[in-house]
Amino acid sequence: MGQSCCPAKLNDISPVVAQCKDYDTIYCVGRGGFGKVYKIYHRGLRKFCALKVMRKSKVIRKNGVTTVMNERQLLEVLNHA
C-alpha cells in the first residue's frame, strides 16, 4: 500500500518536521464552516496533499471542537494511497 502524505500523528509532529517552506500551495479546493482546504505539494515527499486551515476561534465559537477532533481521529486511520 502507498504511503500517506503526512503519516505522523498530530502529537508526534514537532515544529521542525512541518514547515511552510516544505510545501507549495497549488490552489484553494474549497471553503467550509471553519476554514479552507488547499491542494498543496510536499517538496520532500514529492506528493500532492490536502491542507485544511482553520481558525481556532471560529471552531470554538461554532461549538465545533468535537466535530474537528472526530474528523482528526478518522483521518489518522485512513490510508489515502
C-alpha positions in Angstrom: 0.0 0.0 0.0 1.1 3.6 -0.6 2.5 5.9 2.0 0.3 8.7 3.4 1.4 12.2 2.7 1.6 13.0 6.4 1.9 9.8 8.3 2.8 11.2 11.7 0.0 11.7 14.2 -0.6 15.2 15.4 1.0 14.7 18.8 4.2 13.3 17.1 4.8 16.3 14.9 7.5 18.7 16.1 7.7 22.3 14.7 10.9 21.2 12.8 9.0 18.5 10.9 6.3 20.5 9.2 7.4 23.9 7.9 5.7 26.1 5.3 8.9 26.1 3.2 8.4 22.4 2.6 5.1 22.9 0.7 3.9 24.7 -2.4 0.2 25.9 -2.3 -1.4 24.9 -5.6 -5.0 26.3 -5.1 -7.9 26.5 -2.7 -10.0 23.4 -3.1 -13.0 24.6 -1.0 -14.3 26.5 2.0 -16.2 25.2 4.9 -17.7 26.4 8.2 -14.3 26.5 10.0 -11.8 27.4 7.2 -10.4 26.5 3.8 -8.9 23.4 2.2 -5.9 23.8 -0.1 -4.2 21.4 -2.5 -0.5 21.5 -1.7 2.6 19.9 -3.0 5.1 18.4 -0.4 8.5 19.0 -1.9 10.4 16.5 0.2 7.9 13.6 -0.4 7.1 14.7 -4.0 3.4 14.2 -3.4 0.3 16.3 -3.6 -1.7 16.6 -0.3 -4.6 18.5 1.1 -4.2 21.0 3.9 -7.1 22.2 6.0 -6.6 25.6 7.6 -9.0 26.5 10.4 -9.3 29.4 12.7 -9.3 28.1 16.3 -11.6 31.0 17.4 -14.1 30.1 14.7 -14.1 26.4 15.7 -14.7 27.3 19.4 -17.3 29.9 18.6 -19.3 27.5 16.4 -19.0 24.7 19.0 -17.1 22.6 16.6 -14.3 21.2 18.8 -15.9 17.7 18.9 -16.5 17.7 15.2 -12.9 18.6 14.4 -11.5 16.0 16.9 -13.7 13.3 15.4 -12.5 14.2 11.9 -8.9 14.1 13.0 -9.3 10.7 14.5 -10.9 9.4 11.4 -8.2 10.8 9.1 -5.5 9.2 11.3 -6.6 5.7 10.4 -7.4 6.2 6.7 -4.9 5.3 4.1 -5.1 7.9 1.3 -2.9 6.0 -1.1 
